Amino acid sequence: MPDIVEVIKEQHQQVDELLEEATHDGVDKAALLHEVHRLLLPHSEAEEAFVYPTIRAKAAEAGEDVVDGAVEHHQIEEMLQNLLRGDPEAPGYDGTIAAIVGELRHHVEEEEEELLPILAERLTPEEREEMGRRFIEATTGAMPGHEHHSRNELYDMAREQDIPGRSTMSKEELAEALGEA
């Protein structure tokens, strides 16, 4: 059951791990940042489209925090896009990565401590599950339910549907391809 609170926290962790890796020397920072961007943009859009409005509807007192969260999304997105346009060898590149990491961790902490508990407390388990399914679909393009399959299971499903390129796809890519099929 994909509870919305757990789905969001898992995606936060995934992005944090990629950004942490991007702070190390000897890695392809640009590739890692492109992956962060690929994950973060639909995550932010889904939160702003239906998660934040639900929080605001369930707890009017959280309105300012919801607005702050959206502003932080846009600030992080702008910083990330500037990095993606830049040269990883340029002075200040690593400092900008560190700034993004700090800003994102601040945002995640506030969201997980102040906003997500509203969903956990004020939505029924069924509502949280339905919102989790919707969030997964919006952020990954995968049909709900595929996120809990192993890569091998997804590969077998892709083979049954004759999805080209399946042998070189990651678990996430297989889930996305199955969602599009």
LUMRO-318672 format. One line per field, with one value per atom (N, C-alpha, C): residue number from 1; x, y, z; residue in one letter. Coordinates in pm, 1 decimal, always signed. Layout:
! LUMRO-318672
pos [NUM|...]
xx [X|...]
yy [Y|...]
zz [Z|...]
code [a|...]
***
This chain:
! LUMRO-318672
pos [1|1|1|2|2|2|3|3|3|4|4|4|5|5|5|6|6|6|7|7|7|8|8|8|9|9|9|10|10|10|11|11|11|12|12|12|13|13|13|14|14|14|15|15|15|16|16|16|17|17|17|18|18|18|19|19|19|20|20|20|21|21|21|22|22|22|23|23|23|24|24|24|25|25|25|26|26|26|27|27|27|28|28|28|29|29|29|30|30|30|31|31|31|32|32|32|33|33|33|34|34|34|35|35|35|36|36|36|37|37|37|38|38|38|39|39|39|40|40|40|41|41|41|42|42|42|43|43|43|44|44|44|45|45|45|46|46|46|47|47|47|48|48|48|49|49|49|50|50|50|51|51|51|52|52|52|53|53|53|54|54|54|55|55|55|56|56|56|57|57|57|58|58|58|59|59|59|60|60|60|61|61|61|62|62|62|63|63|63|64|64|64|65|65|65|66|66|66|67|67|67|68|68|68|69|69|69|70|70|70|71|71|71|72|72|72|73|73|73|74|74|74|75|75|75|76|76|76|77|77|77|78|78|78|79|79|79|80|80|80|81|81|81|82|82|82|83|83|83|84|84|84|85|85|85|86|86|86|87|87|87|88|88|88|89|89|89|90|90|90|91|91|91|92|92|92|93|93|93|94|94|94|95|95|95|96|96|96|97|97|97|98|98|98|99|99|99|100|100|100|101|101|101|102|102|102|103|103|103|104|104|104|105|105|105|106|106|106|107|107|107|108|108|108|109|109|109|110|110|110|111|111|111|112|112|112|113|113|113|114|114|114|115|115|115|116|116|116|117|117|117|118|118|118|119|119|119|120|120|120|121|121|121|122|122|122|123|123|123|124|124|124|125|125|125|126|126|126|127|127|127|128|128|128|129|129|129|130|130|130|131|131|131|132|132|132|133|133|133|134|134|134|135|135|135|136|136|136|137|137|137|138|138|138|139|139|139|140|140|140|141|141|141|142|142|142|143|143|143|144|144|144|145|145|145|146|146|146|147|147|147|148|148|148|149|149|149|150|150|150|151|151|151|152|152|152|153|153|153|154|154|154|155|155|155|156|156|156|157|157|157|158|158|158|159|159|159|160|160|160|161|161|161|162|162|162|163|163|163|164|164|164|165|165|165|166|166|166|167|167|167|168|168|168|169|169|169|170|170|170|171|171|171|172|172|172|173|173|173|174|174|174|175|175|175|176|176|176|177|177|177|178|178|178|179|179|179|180|180|180|181|181|181]
xx [+84.1|+0.0|+87.7|+78.9|+166.2|+108.6|+129.4|+86.0|+159.8|+87.7|+146.0|+263.1|+251.6|+359.7|+487.2|+473.2|+590.5|+647.2|+560.4|+606.4|+689.8|+640.0|+712.9|+846.0|+845.6|+970.8|+1071.8|+1024.8|+1115.7|+1177.9|+1098.9|+1152.8|+1249.4|+1219.8|+1313.9|+1448.7|+1445.1|+1567.8|+1645.7|+1574.6|+1639.7|+1713.2|+1649.9|+1712.6|+1830.5|+1814.9|+1923.2|+2045.8|+2024.7|+2137.1|+2210.7|+2136.4|+2200.0|+2279.9|+2221.9|+2293.1|+2415.7|+2404.4|+2519.6|+2631.8|+2596.4|+2696.7|+2761.7|+2682.8|+2734.4|+2834.1|+2841.5|+2937.4|+3076.6|+3088.4|+3217.5|+3298.4|+3428.8|+3517.7|+3517.5|+3547.3|+3561.5|+3430.9|+3320.8|+3191.7|+3145.0|+3053.8|+2996.8|+2887.0|+2926.0|+2833.4|+2719.0|+2749.5|+2645.2|+2538.9|+2581.0|+2485.8|+2400.2|+2461.8|+2386.8|+2285.7|+2326.3|+2235.1|+2121.2|+2147.2|+2039.3|+1938.5|+1986.8|+1897.8|+1817.3|+1882.0|+1810.7|+1699.6|+1733.1|+1634.2|+1518.5|+1549.5|+1446.5|+1350.7|+1400.8|+1317.9|+1246.3|+1317.4|+1267.6|+1155.6|+1164.6|+1064.1|+923.7|+901.4|+765.6|+722.6|+818.1|+787.7|+729.6|+798.6|+752.0|+618.3|+605.0|+479.8|+362.4|+381.8|+274.1|+239.1|+340.6|+312.4|+229.7|+268.7|+198.1|+59.3|+42.7|-84.7|-192.5|-155.7|-261.8|-226.0|-97.7|-62.9|-77.9|-14.7|-23.7|-168.0|-246.2|-386.0|-464.2|-434.9|-501.6|-460.4|-333.0|-285.2|-354.6|-359.6|-422.7|-572.2|-640.0|-782.3|-805.6|-712.1|-726.4|-678.1|-591.6|-533.9|-503.9|-602.5|-586.1|-465.6|-434.3|-321.1|-186.3|-184.2|-60.2|-41.5|-131.0|-126.4|+5.6|+63.4|+191.5|+304.5|+302.4|+403.5|+391.8|+268.5|+246.7|+303.3|+277.6|+330.9|+483.4|+540.2|+686.6|+743.4|+675.6|+722.6|+727.9|+625.4|+623.4|+733.9|+755.6|+863.1|+998.1|+1017.9|+1143.4|+1162.2|+1055.4|+1064.5|+1123.3|+1070.1|+1111.7|+1255.1|+1294.6|+1432.8|+1530.9|+1499.9|+1587.4|+1592.9|+1478.9|+1473.1|+1559.9|+1552.2|+1632.8|+1782.5|+1820.5|+1961.6|+2009.1|+1924.9|+1959.6|+1973.2|+1882.3|+1891.0|+2015.9|+2053.2|+2177.2|+2297.2|+2298.2|+2407.9|+2409.8|+2294.1|+2286.1|+2335.8|+2323.1|+2372.8|+2522.2|+2577.4|+2716.0|+2814.5|+2940.3|+3051.8|+3089.6|+3086.8|+3121.3|+3262.4|+3347.5|+3483.7|+3496.2|+3390.0|+3394.5|+3401.7|+3471.2|+3475.0|+3333.0|+3307.5|+3177.9|+3076.5|+3105.7|+3011.5|+2983.5|+3089.3|+3071.8|+3001.1|+3028.8|+2961.3|+2812.1|+2775.9|+2633.6|+2566.6|+2636.9|+2581.9|+2557.5|+2655.8|+2641.3|+2523.0|+2503.6|+2389.7|+2257.3|+2251.5|+2129.4|+2103.1|+2207.6|+2192.1|+2136.8|+2194.2|+2148.9|+2005.4|+1972.5|+1836.6|+1736.1|+1771.1|+1680.1|+1659.9|+1766.3|+1752.5|+1666.7|+1683.0|+1598.6|+1451.8|+1426.9|+1290.6|+1229.5|+1304.5|+1255.8|+1225.3|+1312.9|+1291.1|+1159.8|+1139.0|+1014.9|+893.2|+903.4|+790.5|+757.2|+859.8|+836.1|+793.2|+833.6|+798.4|+670.2|+637.8|+524.0|+406.7|+433.0|+323.9|+275.7|+367.8|+326.4|+250.5|+282.4|+201.5|+53.0|+22.7|-117.5|-187.8|-121.0|-179.8|-194.6|-93.0|-95.4|-207.6|-235.2|-334.3|-476.1|-489.2|-622.4|-681.6|-605.7|-660.2|-678.4|-775.6|-793.8|-682.9|-657.9|-559.1|-591.2|-719.4|-759.1|-728.5|-752.6|-722.3|-572.2|-492.9|-346.6|-297.4|-357.1|-316.3|-352.4|-471.3|-512.7|-423.8|-393.2|-305.3|-164.6|-120.1|+11.0|+16.5|-87.7|-94.3|-91.2|-169.4|-174.7|-37.8|+30.5|+161.3|+264.6|+262.6|+355.9|+333.5|+208.0|+177.1|+222.7|+199.8|+237.5|+388.7|+461.6|+606.1|+690.2|+634.9|+715.9|+654.8|+528.7|+460.1|+422.9|+459.4|+430.9|+288.3|+233.4|+102.6|+119.2|+26.7|+36.3|+46.9|+130.3|+149.6|+282.3|+336.1|+463.5|+581.2|+566.3|+678.3|+718.2|+630.6|+660.2|+710.0|+721.7|+774.8|+927.7|+990.5|+1135.4|+1168.8|+1294.6|+1336.2|+1308.9|+1337.1|+1314.8|+1167.3|+1079.3|+936.0|+894.4|+946.1|+914.5|+969.9|+1089.5|+1149.3|+1061.3|+1012.8|+925.6|+798.1|+740.6|+619.8|+651.5|+768.6|+809.1|+832.7|+888.9|+910.2|+775.7|+680.1|+546.5|+480.9|+512.1|+453.7|+546.5|+658.0|+755.1|+802.1|+837.0|+887.0|+1033.0|+1064.3|+1202.7|+1298.2|+1422.2|+1526.3|+1517.3|+1427.5|+1402.8|+1525.5|+1613.1|+1727.1|+1826.0|+1826.4|+1920.9|+1854.4|+1725.0|+1652.1|+1670.9|+1671.5|+1671.8|+1531.0|+1516.9|+1385.6|+1288.1|+1333.7|+1248.0|+1208.2|+1303.4|+1273.8|+1175.4|+1189.9|+1095.6|+954.9|+945.6|+814.6|+752.5|+833.4|+783.5|+737.4|+816.5|+780.5|+652.0|+636.5|+513.6|+394.0|+416.6|+309.2|+264.3|+355.4|+324.4|+265.3|+289.7|+244.9|+94.5]
yy [-118.9|+0.0|+124.1|+205.8|+323.5|+444.7|+451.0|+564.8|+689.9|+798.1|+920.8|+971.0|+962.7|+1012.1|+931.7|+800.7|+715.4|+732.8|+747.8|+767.4|+895.3|+1003.4|+1130.2|+1117.7|+1055.7|+1039.9|+955.2|+849.4|+765.6|+845.7|+928.1|+1009.0|+1114.5|+1171.1|+1265.2|+1196.6|+1075.9|+1000.1|+971.1|+934.1|+902.8|+1025.0|+1140.8|+1263.6|+1301.6|+1288.5|+1322.2|+1234.8|+1106.1|+1016.1|+1056.0|+1094.4|+1138.1|+1265.9|+1360.9|+1486.2|+1462.8|+1375.4|+1343.3|+1286.0|+1196.6|+1137.8|+1245.6|+1344.7|+1451.7|+1542.0|+1534.3|+1616.4|+1553.4|+1429.5|+1360.2|+1386.1|+1378.5|+1391.2|+1261.1|+1271.9|+1153.8|+1093.5|+1168.2|+1119.3|+1211.1|+1163.1|+1243.8|+1330.7|+1447.9|+1536.3|+1580.6|+1610.6|+1655.5|+1547.3|+1422.8|+1313.0|+1294.3|+1303.7|+1290.6|+1404.2|+1524.8|+1638.8|+1629.5|+1574.7|+1552.6|+1452.4|+1349.5|+1252.0|+1316.9|+1401.3|+1474.4|+1558.1|+1629.1|+1712.8|+1628.5|+1513.6|+1424.5|+1377.4|+1355.7|+1310.4|+1424.8|+1535.3|+1644.2|+1724.7|+1749.3|+1833.3|+1773.1|+1647.3|+1592.7|+1579.3|+1557.3|+1548.7|+1681.8|+1789.8|+1922.6|+1956.7|+1924.8|+1955.0|+1879.5|+1753.7|+1675.5|+1729.1|+1765.2|+1822.6|+1950.4|+2035.6|+2162.4|+2143.0|+2040.3|+2017.8|+1962.9|+1863.9|+1804.9|+1772.2|+1764.0|+1735.5|+1862.1|+1969.9|+2094.1|+2145.6|+2143.0|+2186.1|+2100.3|+1971.5|+1884.8|+1923.7|+1950.3|+1992.9|+2121.9|+2216.6|+2345.9|+2326.8|+2236.3|+2211.3|+2145.6|+2061.1|+1989.3|+2071.1|+2170.4|+2249.9|+2390.5|+2477.8|+2614.9|+2683.7|+2645.4|+2707.6|+2676.0|+2578.0|+2541.0|+2618.9|+2710.0|+2783.9|+2851.7|+2916.8|+2985.5|+2885.8|+2773.4|+2669.2|+2610.8|+2596.1|+2545.2|+2643.4|+2771.7|+2873.5|+2871.9|+2864.4|+2858.2|+2736.0|+2622.5|+2500.8|+2517.7|+2578.7|+2600.9|+2696.9|+2801.3|+2896.4|+2825.8|+2741.4|+2667.3|+2573.3|+2509.7|+2425.5|+2505.6|+2624.5|+2705.9|+2755.8|+2789.4|+2832.1|+2718.9|+2601.1|+2485.4|+2452.1|+2455.7|+2427.5|+2526.2|+2653.1|+2754.2|+2730.5|+2701.4|+2673.9|+2551.5|+2449.2|+2325.9|+2350.2|+2426.4|+2455.3|+2536.4|+2628.3|+2703.9|+2610.6|+2514.0|+2417.2|+2332.9|+2289.0|+2204.8|+2277.5|+2408.6|+2488.1|+2517.9|+2496.0|+2532.3|+2420.3|+2454.3|+2361.2|+2303.6|+2171.0|+2110.1|+2143.5|+2188.7|+2225.0|+2372.7|+2449.1|+2593.2|+2620.1|+2730.2|+2768.2|+2793.0|+2750.3|+2772.0|+2661.7|+2569.9|+2462.3|+2376.9|+2333.3|+2250.5|+2326.8|+2456.2|+2538.4|+2548.2|+2555.6|+2560.6|+2426.9|+2317.5|+2186.2|+2183.6|+2230.3|+2231.4|+2318.8|+2431.3|+2518.9|+2449.4|+2377.2|+2304.0|+2195.8|+2123.5|+2018.5|+2079.2|+2190.0|+2254.6|+2302.7|+2367.7|+2418.7|+2303.9|+2198.3|+2085.8|+2014.5|+1996.1|+1930.1|+2013.1|+2144.6|+2234.0|+2217.5|+2218.0|+2204.4|+2070.1|+1963.2|+1828.8|+1819.4|+1873.0|+1868.1|+1937.9|+2057.8|+2129.9|+2053.4|+2002.3|+1930.6|+1805.5|+1728.8|+1604.0|+1625.6|+1736.5|+1761.1|+1842.1|+1926.8|+2016.1|+1985.9|+1944.7|+1927.2|+1782.8|+1690.5|+1551.1|+1494.4|+1535.4|+1485.7|+1523.0|+1633.0|+1670.4|+1563.5|+1516.1|+1408.9|+1281.7|+1249.4|+1126.7|+1130.3|+1248.8|+1261.2|+1284.2|+1349.1|+1395.0|+1325.1|+1235.5|+1155.1|+1012.3|+944.9|+803.8|+723.4|+601.8|+518.6|+501.1|+488.8|+472.9|+598.9|+714.6|+841.2|+856.7|+818.7|+827.6|+731.9|+611.7|+514.7|+565.4|+616.5|+667.3|+784.1|+873.7|+986.4|+935.2|+831.2|+771.8|+713.5|+644.3|+588.2|+699.7|+801.9|+915.4|+983.6|+996.6|+1061.6|+980.0|+848.8|+761.4|+773.9|+771.3|+782.5|+917.9|+1024.2|+1158.1|+1178.0|+1114.3|+1137.8|+1039.5|+922.6|+823.4|+781.9|+813.7|+769.7|+623.5|+556.8|+413.6|+393.2|+284.7|+248.7|+215.8|+264.4|+233.0|+82.8|+45.9|-94.2|-147.1|-88.6|-136.7|-102.1|-0.3|+41.0|-65.2|-160.8|-263.3|-393.8|-396.9|-514.9|-507.2|-621.2|-624.5|-592.2|-562.6|-536.6|-659.5|-777.7|-900.7|-919.3|-889.4|-900.4|-800.4|-678.3|-576.7|-616.8|-674.6|-720.0|-826.6|-921.9|-1027.4|-968.4|-868.8|-803.8|-730.5|-665.0|-593.3|-690.0|-807.2|-908.6|-956.7|-979.5|-1023.4|-920.6|-791.5|-685.5|-645.6|-717.2|-694.7|-549.1|-494.2|-356.9|-356.6|-279.9|-278.3|-211.8|-262.3|-204.7|-245.5|-336.3|-372.9|-428.9|-495.1|-559.7|-459.5|-338.0|-237.6|-136.4|-153.2|-56.2|-82.1|+27.8|+18.2|-19.0|-46.4|-78.1|+36.8|+159.9|+275.8|+291.8|+268.6|+279.7|+171.4|+50.5|-56.3|-20.1|+31.3|+69.8|+179.1|+275.7|+383.3|+330.0|+243.4|+186.7|+104.4|+31.5|-45.6|+46.4|+158.3|+255.6|+318.2|+330.1|+389.5|+287.6|+158.9|+53.5|+31.4]
zz [+0.0|+0.0|+0.0|-103.6|-112.4|-39.0|+91.1|+171.4|+122.8|+97.4|+42.0|+125.7|+256.3|+343.0|+318.8|+310.3|+288.7|+147.8|+49.7|-88.4|-99.2|-41.2|-46.7|+26.4|+143.0|+218.6|+141.6|+75.8|-3.8|-117.8|-183.7|-292.7|-239.5|-123.9|-61.8|-39.1|+13.5|+42.8|-85.2|-189.4|-317.0|-372.0|-368.9|-418.2|-329.0|-198.5|-106.4|-131.5|-156.5|-183.7|-311.8|-414.8|-540.0|-518.8|-446.2|-421.3|-334.5|-236.8|-153.1|-238.9|-330.0|-418.8|-505.8|-547.0|-633.3|-561.5|-429.1|-355.3|-351.4|-398.4|-393.9|-521.1|-506.8|-622.0|-701.0|-829.5|-913.7|-961.1|-948.9|-998.5|-1111.0|-1191.7|-1299.2|-1239.3|-1190.4|-1120.3|-1210.3|-1335.7|-1427.7|-1446.4|-1461.9|-1480.0|-1354.7|-1238.6|-1113.6|-1099.1|-1135.7|-1125.6|-1226.1|-1342.8|-1439.4|-1381.8|-1314.3|-1252.9|-1139.5|-1059.6|-953.9|-1016.5|-1124.6|-1192.3|-1245.2|-1303.1|-1357.8|-1248.5|-1128.4|-1017.4|-946.8|-931.6|-848.6|-913.9|-1042.6|-1107.6|-1097.1|-1136.1|-1121.7|-975.2|-886.2|-742.6|-694.6|-726.4|-685.4|-750.1|-878.4|-948.9|-886.4|-852.6|-791.8|-653.2|-576.3|-444.3|-458.9|-552.2|-569.2|-630.5|-713.7|-781.9|-688.3|-604.3|-522.7|-378.6|-344.8|-205.0|-120.6|-163.5|-87.0|-76.9|-185.5|-170.5|-70.0|-64.1|+33.9|+174.6|+194.0|+326.1|+366.5|+274.4|+303.4|+335.7|+264.8|+289.3|+425.6|+466.5|+594.0|+713.6|+687.1|+796.0|+745.2|+754.0|+704.3|+768.8|+891.0|+962.3|+896.4|+807.6|+738.6|+609.2|+580.0|+454.2|+425.7|+524.2|+504.6|+477.8|+547.5|+525.6|+385.0|+335.2|+200.0|+97.6|+117.5|+25.8|+30.7|+150.0|+164.2|+92.8|+104.6|+39.0|-112.0|-169.1|-313.9|-355.9|-278.9|-309.9|-305.1|-204.5|-193.3|-312.0|-358.6|-478.7|-594.4|-614.4|-728.5|-713.0|-590.9|-567.1|-595.7|-547.6|-569.5|-718.4|-783.9|-927.9|-1006.5|-971.2|-1040.9|-1018.7|-895.7|-867.0|-945.1|-948.8|-1018.9|-1168.7|-1226.3|-1369.2|-1402.2|-1315.9|-1337.4|-1338.2|-1248.0|-1245.3|-1372.4|-1417.1|-1536.1|-1660.6|-1662.3|-1775.4|-1762.9|-1644.1|-1618.1|-1643.6|-1621.4|-1639.0|-1502.6|-1486.9|-1358.6|-1309.6|-1400.1|-1361.1|-1323.7|-1340.7|-1314.3|-1164.2|-1128.6|-987.4|-935.4|-815.6|-753.7|-778.4|-870.5|-903.1|-779.3|-711.9|-592.5|-481.2|-472.1|-371.5|-397.4|-523.6|-558.2|-527.7|-552.8|-514.8|-363.8|-287.8|-141.6|-99.7|-167.4|-135.7|-165.0|-276.9|-311.1|-206.3|-168.7|-67.6|+62.1|+105.2|+228.6|+218.8|+107.8|+87.9|+81.0|+9.1|-4.6|+128.8|+204.7|+334.8|+429.9|+425.9|+506.7|+465.9|+335.3|+282.4|+324.9|+307.3|+340.7|+490.2|+572.2|+717.4|+754.3|+699.4|+729.1|+677.5|+557.0|+497.7|+578.4|+614.8|+686.1|+830.8|+891.3|+1031.4|+1047.6|+948.1|+965.1|+872.7|+748.8|+652.9|+641.5|+626.4|+608.7|+728.3|+851.6|+963.5|+952.3|+884.9|+864.8|+782.3|+677.2|+596.0|+678.0|+756.3|+836.8|+939.9|+993.8|+1100.6|+1050.1|+935.1|+895.9|+773.0|+712.8|+603.3|+652.3|+597.1|+630.4|+562.7|+608.3|+539.8|+390.8|+358.9|+219.0|+138.3|+195.7|+127.0|+106.6|+208.2|+195.3|+87.5|+81.1|-20.5|-159.9|-176.4|-307.5|-350.2|-257.4|-290.0|-321.3|-251.2|-279.6|-419.3|-458.5|-594.4|-698.5|-673.7|-766.7|-776.0|-663.0|-659.0|-736.2|-716.4|-788.8|-938.6|-978.5|-1120.6|-1175.7|-1099.6|-1144.8|-1149.8|-1060.4|-1051.3|-1131.0|-1160.1|-1231.5|-1364.0|-1383.9|-1504.7|-1498.6|-1389.6|-1376.3|-1328.4|-1371.9|-1320.5|-1173.2|-1090.6|-947.9|-926.9|-833.5|-803.1|-853.9|-960.2|-1014.7|-925.2|-841.8|-757.6|-655.9|-630.3|-531.4|-593.2|-725.8|-792.8|-798.1|-799.9|-817.3|-963.1|-990.3|-1127.3|-1214.9|-1160.8|-1238.2|-1273.2|-1179.1|-1207.1|-1314.9|-1303.4|-1403.8|-1540.4|-1540.0|-1665.7|-1731.1|-1650.0|-1704.4|-1763.4|-1695.5|-1748.1|-1879.2|-1882.8|-2003.8|-2119.4|-2088.0|-2191.0|-2246.5|-2157.9|-2201.5|-2292.9|-2269.9|-2352.6|-2467.4|-2478.9|-2586.0|-2591.8|-2475.6|-2468.3|-2512.1|-2617.9|-2668.2|-2569.3|-2564.6|-2479.7|-2334.4|-2302.3|-2163.4|-2091.4|-2164.5|-2097.9|-2040.1|-2090.8|-2040.6|-1947.5|-1920.5|-1838.2|-1689.3|-1613.4|-1467.6|-1420.9|-1294.3|-1237.8|-1264.6|-1241.0|-1260.3|-1407.0|-1496.9|-1640.2|-1684.6|-1630.5|-1662.8|-1614.5|-1492.4|-1438.3|-1524.6|-1566.4|-1650.5|-1785.6|-1846.1|-1975.9|-1966.5|-1857.9|-1838.6|-1819.4|-1753.0|-1733.1|-1863.8|-1958.9|-2088.8|-2185.3|-2159.6|-2252.7|-2243.0]
code [m|m|m|p|p|p|d|d|d|i|i|i|v|v|v|e|e|e|v|v|v|i|i|i|k|k|k|e|e|e|q|q|q|h|h|h|q|q|q|q|q|q|v|v|v|d|d|d|e|e|e|l|l|l|l|l|l|e|e|e|e|e|e|a|a|a|t|t|t|h|h|h|d|d|d|g|g|g|v|v|v|d|d|d|k|k|k|a|a|a|a|a|a|l|l|l|l|l|l|h|h|h|e|e|e|v|v|v|h|h|h|r|r|r|l|l|l|l|l|l|l|l|l|p|p|p|h|h|h|s|s|s|e|e|e|a|a|a|e|e|e|e|e|e|a|a|a|f|f|f|v|v|v|y|y|y|p|p|p|t|t|t|i|i|i|r|r|r|a|a|a|k|k|k|a|a|a|a|a|a|e|e|e|a|a|a|g|g|g|e|e|e|d|d|d|v|v|v|v|v|v|d|d|d|g|g|g|a|a|a|v|v|v|e|e|e|h|h|h|h|h|h|q|q|q|i|i|i|e|e|e|e|e|e|m|m|m|l|l|l|q|q|q|n|n|n|l|l|l|l|l|l|r|r|r|g|g|g|d|d|d|p|p|p|e|e|e|a|a|a|p|p|p|g|g|g|y|y|y|d|d|d|g|g|g|t|t|t|i|i|i|a|a|a|a|a|a|i|i|i|v|v|v|g|g|g|e|e|e|l|l|l|r|r|r|h|h|h|h|h|h|v|v|v|e|e|e|e|e|e|e|e|e|e|e|e|e|e|e|e|e|e|l|l|l|l|l|l|p|p|p|i|i|i|l|l|l|a|a|a|e|e|e|r|r|r|l|l|l|t|t|t|p|p|p|e|e|e|e|e|e|r|r|r|e|e|e|e|e|e|m|m|m|g|g|g|r|r|r|r|r|r|f|f|f|i|i|i|e|e|e|a|a|a|t|t|t|t|t|t|g|g|g|a|a|a|m|m|m|p|p|p|g|g|g|h|h|h|e|e|e|h|h|h|h|h|h|s|s|s|r|r|r|n|n|n|e|e|e|l|l|l|y|y|y|d|d|d|m|m|m|a|a|a|r|r|r|e|e|e|q|q|q|d|d|d|i|i|i|p|p|p|g|g|g|r|r|r|s|s|s|t|t|t|m|m|m|s|s|s|k|k|k|e|e|e|e|e|e|l|l|l|a|a|a|e|e|e|a|a|a|l|l|l|g|g|g|e|e|e|a|a|a]
***
